Amino acid sequence: MKTPSVSASFNLRGMRVSSLVPFLLMIIGGAGFAQPRAIDTAKSTMTVLVAKSGVFSMMGHDHEISAPIAKGAVDVTAGTVELQVDAASLRVVDPKASDKDRGEVQRTMLGPEVLDTSHYAAIVFRSTGAEGTNGSWNVRGNLTLHGQTKPVAFSVRENSGHFTGTARIKQSDFGIKPVSAAGGAVKVKDELQIQFDIQLAQ
């Protein structure tokens, strides 16, 4: 298979730098030189926020869960992203809860009632499209969680090398029944918030 070639004839005289850079990126991308960049998993963070609900919701705690990214890559030119989280690596960090309560929530979260990590080891997101300008994108993709794959969409903002945003999903969309106690008087909301700050490896 022949390597595709790109030829262009243009006059640089009078072209502003701000106009030249996007043009060169277009040429480089068209020539196939752009490559996905790995996510720096040590510097990137994802946090899942689970709010409580129910008649006696004041008796429970909102949950804050750390979800370390195991691996992933971003191609800014192509507008694609893929990342994976090992479900068993999720950790309950609820700052207002006791060690005992955190341990109980941790066991429930990883157990068969919620993530069922013994059967569903990986949480994976693969983008299917992204549009935007000036460091702001609307991203669409497929999220695989609890053995089910569903479409999701969210906004991403780039600032000083950080890609940040918040995605919202419903547990029930992925076959997970929100945990409840006291006959449903204390329970967690179906909707989760996923906050992320992703940095790319140098």
C-alpha positions in Angstrom: 0.0 0.0 0.0 1.4 3.4 -1.0 1.9 6.0 1.6 -0.6 8.9 0.9 1.1 12.1 -0.1 -0.1 15.7 0.4 1.1 18.5 -1.7 0.3 22.2 -1.4 1.4 25.5 -2.9 0.9 28.6 -0.9 2.4 32.0 -0.2 3.5 32.7 3.4 4.1 36.4 2.7 1.6 38.4 4.8 0.0 35.3 6.5 -0.4 35.8 10.2 0.9 33.2 12.6 -2.6 32.7 14.0 -3.7 31.7 10.5 -0.7 29.6 9.7 -0.9 27.3 12.7 -4.4 25.9 12.0 -3.4 25.5 8.3 -0.3 23.5 9.2 -2.3 21.3 11.6 -4.7 20.6 8.8 -1.8 19.6 6.5 -0.2 17.4 9.2 -3.5 15.7 10.1 -4.3 15.1 6.5 -0.8 13.5 5.9 -1.6 11.0 8.7 1.2 12.3 11.1 -1.2 13.1 14.0 -1.1 10.4 16.7 -3.3 9.7 19.7 -1.6 10.8 23.0 -1.8 8.6 26.1 -3.6 9.9 29.1 -1.3 10.6 32.1 -3.1 8.3 34.5 -1.0 9.6 37.5 -2.1 13.2 37.0 -5.7 12.6 35.8 -8.6 12.3 38.1 -12.2 11.1 37.9 -14.7 11.4 40.8 -18.2 10.0 41.0 -20.7 11.8 43.1 -23.8 10.0 44.4 -26.4 12.0 46.2 -28.9 10.7 48.7 -32.7 10.9 48.5 -35.8 9.6 50.3 -38.0 10.8 53.1 -35.2 10.4 55.7 -32.3 11.3 53.4 -30.7 13.3 56.2 -29.8 10.0 57.9 -27.5 9.0 55.0 -24.4 10.4 53.4 -23.7 11.6 50.0 -21.0 9.5 48.5 -17.8 10.6 46.9 -16.0 7.9 44.9 -12.5 8.0 43.4 -12.3 6.3 40.0 -8.7 6.1 38.8 -8.2 5.9 35.1 -6.3 2.7 34.2 -5.4 3.7 30.6 -6.6 5.7 27.7 -5.7 8.0 24.8 -6.9 11.3 23.2 -6.5 12.4 19.6 -7.2 16.1 19.6 -6.9 16.4 15.8 -9.4 13.6 15.2 -11.5 14.5 18.2 -11.5 11.1 19.7 -11.0 9.8 23.2 -10.9 6.3 24.8 -10.4 5.5 28.5 -10.8 2.5 30.8 -11.3 2.2 34.5 -10.8 -1.0 36.4 -14.1 -1.3 38.4 -12.4 -2.9 41.4 -10.2 0.1 41.8 -13.0 2.4 42.7 -12.7 3.7 46.2 -15.2 5.3 48.5 -13.6 8.5 50.0 -16.7 10.0 51.8 -14.9 12.5 54.0 -17.9 12.8 56.4 -18.4 9.1 56.9 -16.7 6.9 59.5 -14.2 4.2 58.5 -16.9 1.6 59.3 -19.5 3.3 57.0 -17.0 3.7 54.2 -16.1 0.1 54.4 -19.8 -1.0 54.2 -20.4 1.3 51.2 -17.3 0.0 49.5 -18.4 -3.6 49.9 -21.9 -2.8 48.6 -20.6 -0.8 45.6 -18.2 -3.5 44.4 -20.6 -6.4 45.2 -23.4 -8.0 43.2 -26.0 -5.4 44.1 -24.2 -2.6 42.3 -21.0 -3.0 40.1 -20.6 -6.7 40.5 -16.9 -6.5 39.8 -16.4 -10.2 39.8 -18.4 -10.4 36.6 -17.8 -6.9 35.1 -14.2 -5.9 35.6 -13.9 -2.9 33.2 -15.7 0.4 32.7 -14.9 1.7 29.2 -15.7 4.9 27.3 -15.2 5.3 23.6 -16.1 8.5 21.8 -18.1 8.5 18.6 -18.0 12.2 17.8 -16.9 15.6 19.1 -17.6 19.1 17.9 -16.4 22.4 19.2 -14.0 25.4 19.0 -11.9 27.6 21.2 -11.2 24.8 23.7 -14.8 23.7 24.2 -16.2 20.5 22.8 -19.4 18.5 22.9 -18.5 14.9 23.1 -20.6 11.8 22.3 -19.7 8.2 22.9 -20.5 4.8 24.3 -20.1 3.9 27.9 -19.8 0.3 28.9 -20.7 -0.2 32.6 -22.0 -3.3 34.4 -21.9 -5.2 31.2 -24.1 -2.9 29.3 -23.2 -0.3 26.6 -25.2 2.9 26.3 -24.7 6.3 24.5 -23.7 9.3 26.6 -23.0 12.9 25.9 -21.2 15.7 27.8 -19.2 18.9 27.5 -15.4 19.2 27.8 -13.4 22.3 28.4 -9.6 22.5 27.7 -7.6 24.9 29.9 -3.8 24.9 30.2 -3.5 21.3 29.2 -6.4 20.1 31.4 -9.6 18.6 29.9 -12.3 19.0 32.4 -16.0 18.4 32.6 -19.0 16.7 34.2 -21.0 13.8 32.8 -24.3 12.6 34.1 -25.7 9.1 33.8 -28.5 7.0 35.4 -27.6 3.8 37.1 -30.9 2.2 36.0 -29.8 2.7 32.3 -27.1 0.2 33.0 -29.2 -2.3 34.8 -28.2 -1.1 38.3 -30.9 -0.6 40.9 -30.1 2.4 43.2 -29.3 1.1 46.7 -31.9 1.8 49.4 -32.3 1.2 53.1 -35.0 1.4 55.8 -37.7 0.3 53.3 -36.7 3.0 50.8 -36.8 5.9 53.3 -33.1 6.3 52.7 -31.7 5.7 49.3 -29.3 7.1 46.7 -30.4 9.0 43.6 -30.5 7.2 40.3 -28.5 9.9 38.6 -24.7 10.0 39.1 -22.3 12.9 38.4 -18.9 12.0 37.0 -16.3 14.8 37.3 -13.1 14.5 35.4 -9.8 16.3 35.0 -7.7 14.6 32.3 -4.1 15.4 31.4 -2.1 14.0 28.5 1.3 12.4 28.8 4.2 14.5 27.5 
